[in-house]
Amino acid sequence: MTRLICVTSGKGGVGKTTLVANLAASMAKLNRKVMVIDGNVTTPNIGFHLNMPVAKTTLHDVMRGQARIRDAVYMHEAGFYVLPAGISFDEMKGVDPSTLSEVVANLDGTMDMIILDSAAGLGREAQSAMDAANEIILVTNPDLPSVADALKTVKVVQNKDKWITGVVLNRVRNHKHEMTRREVEQMLSLSVSAEIPEDINVPASIAMRKPVVSANPRSAASEEITRLAHSLIGLQYQKRNPSLMSRVFGFIFD
């Protein structure tokens, strides 16, 4: 049976799509059969992150009944499958977000994991992605407005009787004005599964249109995302030791 995971957030700009792309790449490295679906049908972004912004056949075509699912699925070089949404305004016409559940249901059993990148917020489109999944991963930044919006999302998810697998704190800088892990857990009444640090390698990898776990697997963000992927699969993660050169330069500049 396929695990259907929706990655969502209370507000935009918290790094949800980046996490989706990198979790898929990390799980593919662990020999899992993974598919990413761009459930953000009005403002899709996953294609830009994965160097495939324009696809001949897309999720929109499938949702309109104009194409078969298998014709809209593409293999990414990182080893996972992608069902991208179309990026043009015209492609959105005649698409009912609620049909996403039917598309996902037809894929059940074909993959080990299907990860849906939802629209941000609590609108109909975001809720359609939640409805299509069995599990929810909630992404937030460690600031009060983001966590407050995350709390609203928690209430919606709970009303849908969906399981929240975990909360991911993204872009953690460890500044004194940030909310701590403990404060976030108390506010949401949920455990934080990962704290992904602010890492210059992440925007650099987005510019390269590659997951950071592929572009720079030893970066701080990559290490934490990889650890999260192991945890979601149920594997123990052992952090890799830095290379000899890293230790030498660390000693020199310490």
C-alpha positions, 0 to 999 in steps of 0.5 A: 500500500502506498503512503500518501503524504501531503506537505502543507503550510499555513502560509506561503514562502516557508520552504514547503516545495523545497522540502518536497523535492528534497524528501523525494530525492532522499527517499529515492536514494534509499531505494524507495519508489517515490512520486511527487505530485504538484497539488498546487494547481493554480501556482505550481512551482515544483517544476521550477525546482526540478528543471522541468517547468514545461511538460507536454502533458500535465496534471491539469490534462489528467484532471480535465480527463484529457490525458492518462495519468501515465502520460503525465508522469516523468522520471527525474534524474534524481531517481523519483517520479514527478507528476507536474502541473501546468504553469500557464493560466490557460491550463487552469481553466476547467480544472476542479481541485477536488478531482485530485483525490481521484487522480491520487487514488488511481496511483495507490499501490504503484509507489512506496510513497506519493508526496503531494506539494499542496498550495499554501494556506487553507483555501479549497485547493490546499484542502483538496491536497489534504483530502487526497492524502493519508498523512500530513507534514506541516512546514513552518518557519520559527516565527510567531506569524508562521506558527500561528498560521500553522496552528490554524492548519492543525485545526483544519487537519484534525477536523478532517481526521487526518494524521499529522506525521510531524512538524518541520521547522524550516530556515532555523537561524537560532536567533534569539527572536525566533521561537524555540522548538519547545515553544513551537511544540507547546503552541501546536501540541505536536512534536517537531520532527526536524529543524532544517537550518538556514543554509546558503546551499539551498537557494544556490541549489534552487538556482541550479534547479536541483535538490540540495541533497543532490547538489550538496549532500553534505550541507547542513540542510541536506543532512537534516532533510536526509535524517528526516527521510530516514525517520519517515521510512523507519530507518536509523540515520548515521550522520556522515563524518566530514571529509579529511579536507573539511576537518583540515580547513575546519581546524585552520579557520576555527 
